[in-house]
Amino acid sequence: MSARRTKPKDRRTELPDYWMRITTPEDVRAPERKGEDDFFKPDYRHWDLFSQWPSMDKSIEAVEQNLNYPIRGAIRSRIADYSEQRPFKVFDLGCGGGVSLKALKDEFGGKIRTVGLVLERTPGEAYAGVDRLIVGDVNEVTPHERYDLIYSVIGATSYTNLKTTAVGKIVSWLRPGGTAVLHMGRAKDVNEEILDEMKTQLRQNGIPEDKWDVQERKGYSFLYFKKPQRKLPG
């Protein structure tokens, strides 16, 4: 007599709700978020155009304090593994005038490559210390390179309403072993639904739960995650 066949157990039911697959793009799934992005984006472009972002001239010390993350220390601890032929790549999402990137460039020189993102380029702004300036929205640009450290302070990730989409893109921009340190905006805007979606996005992109952290400080939300190193076969 043959063994009785049983229906395979659906392991998805054993996972937390936020691990369920996101099968529809965020702008389609939540058109109200896309609508808010489209409504406010002209204002944000204006702020970049006329240097009116609150983070426009933030020093590297202020950025580290705001993000509660030792950017310079993190670079310093890893920079011995890099060279001018393979520099440590840093991407500032919402770099303002490039002040914090210039400080990093002054300290580490050719051992790092600095890239900044702005919605609009400010006329006459030198962007000193920025090796490459990318103009555009975080959810629309394609950098065509991978980074060891991506950070954003009061910029691209804090003001977009399509935060899940942004997180997914940022994961794809990180090199294995790379780290993202992101100011996600007001904590009340990162509600439970959006938080669960971001966690899902990380999980689906290979970021295990012990590699990311969400913190709330002074009414704002912050997301930290690290992309795991690839494991060699055998």
C-alpha positions as CSV (number, residue, x, y, z in Angstrom):
1,M,0.0,0.0,0.0
2,S,1.5,3.3,-1.0
3,A,2.1,6.0,1.5
4,R,-0.6,8.6,1.8
5,R,0.3,11.8,0.1
6,T,-0.2,15.0,2.1
7,K,-0.4,18.6,0.8
8,P,2.9,20.4,1.2
9,K,2.8,22.9,4.0
10,D,2.7,26.5,2.9
11,R,5.8,27.9,4.7
12,R,4.7,31.4,3.9
13,T,2.1,31.1,6.7
14,E,5.0,30.7,9.2
15,L,6.6,34.0,8.3
16,P,5.7,37.4,9.8
17,D,3.2,39.4,7.8
18,Y,5.8,41.8,6.5
19,W,7.6,39.0,4.7
20,M,4.8,38.4,2.3
21,R,5.8,39.2,-1.2
22,I,5.2,42.7,-2.7
23,T,3.9,41.8,-6.1
24,T,2.7,45.3,-7.3
25,P,5.0,48.4,-7.7
26,E,4.5,50.9,-4.9
27,D,3.3,53.7,-7.1
28,V,0.5,51.4,-8.4
29,R,-0.2,49.8,-5.0
30,A,-0.4,53.1,-3.2
31,P,-1.2,55.8,-5.8
32,E,-1.8,58.4,-3.1
33,R,1.9,58.2,-2.2
34,K,2.8,58.8,-5.8
35,G,0.4,61.7,-5.9
36,E,2.0,63.3,-2.9
37,D,5.5,62.8,-4.4
38,D,4.4,64.5,-7.6
39,F,2.7,67.4,-5.7
40,F,5.7,68.3,-3.5
41,K,8.5,67.5,-5.9
42,P,8.4,71.0,-7.6
43,D,9.0,72.6,-4.2
44,Y,11.9,70.2,-3.5
45,R,13.5,71.0,-6.9
46,H,13.1,74.7,-6.1
47,W,15.0,74.2,-2.7
48,D,17.9,72.5,-4.6
49,L,17.9,75.1,-7.3
50,F,18.2,78.0,-4.8
51,S,20.2,76.2,-2.0
52,Q,17.3,76.2,0.4
53,W,17.5,72.7,1.8
54,P,18.1,72.7,5.6
55,S,21.0,70.2,4.9
56,M,22.6,72.3,2.2
57,D,25.7,73.2,4.2
58,K,25.8,70.6,6.9
59,S,29.3,69.6,8.1
60,I,30.4,66.0,8.3
61,E,30.2,66.3,12.1
62,A,26.6,67.4,11.9
63,V,25.7,64.7,9.4
64,E,27.3,62.0,11.7
65,Q,25.4,63.4,14.7
66,N,22.1,63.5,12.9
67,L,22.4,60.0,11.6
68,N,24.0,58.7,14.8
69,Y,26.6,56.9,12.7
70,P,30.4,57.4,12.5
71,I,30.8,57.8,8.8
72,R,34.5,58.7,9.0
73,G,35.3,55.9,11.4
74,A,33.5,53.4,9.2
75,I,35.5,54.5,6.2
76,R,38.7,54.5,8.2
77,S,38.2,51.0,9.4
78,R,37.9,49.6,5.9
79,I,40.0,51.9,3.8
80,A,43.1,49.7,4.1
81,D,41.4,47.2,1.8
82,Y,41.1,49.8,-1.0
83,S,43.4,51.7,-3.4
84,E,43.1,54.5,-6.0
85,Q,42.4,51.8,-8.6
86,R,39.6,50.4,-6.4
87,P,38.5,53.4,-4.2
88,F,36.0,53.2,-1.4
89,K,32.8,54.6,-3.0
90,V,30.5,56.9,-1.0
91,F,27.1,58.1,-2.3
92,D,25.3,61.0,-0.5
93,L,21.6,61.0,-1.4
94,G,20.7,64.7,-1.2
95,C,24.2,66.1,-0.9
96,G,23.3,69.8,-0.9
97,G,26.4,71.7,-1.8
98,G,28.6,68.7,-1.2
99,V,30.0,70.0,2.1
100,S,30.1,66.7,3.9
101,L,31.6,64.9,0.9
102,K,34.3,67.5,0.6
103,A,35.3,66.9,4.2
104,L,35.6,63.2,3.4
105,K,37.6,63.9,0.3
106,D,39.9,66.2,2.2
107,E,40.5,63.5,4.8
108,F,40.8,60.4,2.5
109,G,41.8,61.8,-0.8
110,G,42.1,59.4,-3.7
111,K,41.2,56.4,-1.6
112,I,37.6,57.3,-1.9
113,R,35.2,58.3,-4.7
114,T,32.5,60.7,-3.8
115,V,29.1,60.8,-5.6
116,G,26.3,63.2,-4.7
117,L,22.6,63.3,-5.7
118,V,20.5,66.5,-6.1
119,L,17.1,67.1,-7.6
120,E,18.3,70.2,-9.4
121,R,21.8,71.6,-9.7
122,T,22.3,75.0,-8.0
123,P,23.7,77.5,-10.5
124,G,27.2,78.6,-9.5
125,E,27.6,75.9,-6.8
126,A,31.1,74.4,-7.0
127,Y,30.2,71.1,-5.4
128,A,33.8,70.9,-4.4
129,G,34.9,67.4,-3.3
130,V,32.2,65.7,-5.3
131,D,33.7,63.4,-8.0
132,R,30.4,62.9,-9.7
133,L,27.1,64.8,-9.3
134,I,23.9,62.9,-10.3
135,V,20.8,65.1,-11.0
136,G,17.4,63.5,-10.5
137,D,15.0,61.8,-8.1
138,V,16.2,58.9,-6.0
139,N,13.4,56.7,-7.5
140,E,14.2,57.6,-11.1
141,V,18.1,57.7,-11.4
142,T,20.3,54.8,-12.3
143,P,23.9,55.4,-11.1
144,H,25.5,52.5,-13.1
145,E,28.0,51.8,-10.3
146,R,28.0,50.2,-6.8
147,Y,28.8,51.8,-3.5
148,D,30.4,50.8,-0.2
149,L,28.5,53.4,1.8
150,I,25.3,55.2,1.0
151,Y,23.9,57.8,3.3
152,S,21.1,60.4,3.3
153,V,20.4,63.1,5.9
154,I,17.3,65.3,5.5
155,G,17.3,64.6,1.8
156,A,16.2,62.0,-0.8
157,T,14.9,59.2,1.5
158,S,13.3,61.5,4.1
159,Y,11.1,63.5,1.6
160,T,10.0,60.8,-0.8
161,N,6.7,59.1,-0.1
162,L,7.7,56.1,-2.2
163,K,10.1,54.9,0.6
164,T,9.8,51.2,-0.2
165,T,10.8,51.7,-3.8
166,A,13.8,53.8,-2.7
167,V,14.9,51.1,-0.2
168,G,14.8,48.5,-3.0
169,K,16.9,50.7,-5.3
170,I,19.4,51.5,-2.6
171,V,20.0,47.8,-1.9
172,S,20.8,47.3,-5.6
173,W,23.3,50.1,-5.5
174,L,25.3,48.7,-2.6
175,R,28.3,46.4,-3.1
176,P,28.4,43.2,-1.1
177,G,29.5,44.3,2.4
178,G,28.2,47.8,1.8
179,T,26.2,49.8,4.3
180,A,23.2,52.2,4.0
181,V,22.5,54.8,6.6
182,L,19.2,56.6,5.9
183,H,17.1,59.4,7.4
184,M,13.6,58.3,6.5
185,G,11.7,61.4,7.6
186,R,9.1,62.0,10.3
187,A,8.3,58.8,12.2
188,K,4.6,59.5,11.9
189,D,5.0,59.3,8.1
190,V,6.7,55.9,8.3
191,N,3.6,54.1,9.5
192,E,3.3,50.4,10.3
193,E,2.3,49.6,6.7
194,I,5.3,51.4,5.1
195,L,7.6,49.9,7.7
196,D,6.4,46.4,7.0
197,E,6.8,47.0,3.3
198,M,10.4,48.3,3.7
199,K,11.2,45.2,5.8
200,T,9.7,43.0,3.1
201,Q,11.8,44.8,0.5
202,L,15.0,44.1,2.5
203,R,14.1,40.5,3.0
204,Q,13.3,39.9,-0.7
205,N,16.6,41.6,-1.6
206,G,18.7,39.2,0.5
207,I,19.1,41.4,3.6
208,P,18.5,39.1,6.6
209,E,16.8,40.5,9.8
210,D,20.1,40.7,11.7
211,K,21.6,43.0,9.1
212,W,19.1,45.9,9.4
213,D,17.8,48.1,12.1
214,V,15.1,50.7,12.4
215,Q,15.4,53.5,15.0
216,E,13.2,56.3,16.1
217,R,14.8,59.4,17.6
218,K,13.3,62.8,18.3
219,G,10.3,62.1,16.2
220,Y,12.2,60.9,13.1
221,S,12.8,57.4,11.7
222,F,16.2,56.0,10.6
223,L,17.0,52.9,8.7
224,Y,20.4,51.1,8.8
225,F,21.3,48.0,6.8
226,K,24.3,46.1,5.5
227,K,24.4,44.0,2.3
228,P,25.9,40.6,3.1
229,Q,29.1,39.5,1.5
230,R,28.8,36.8,-1.1
231,K,29.8,33.3,0.1
232,L,32.2,31.4,-2.0
233,P,31.1,27.9,-3.1
234,G,32.2,24.9,-1.1
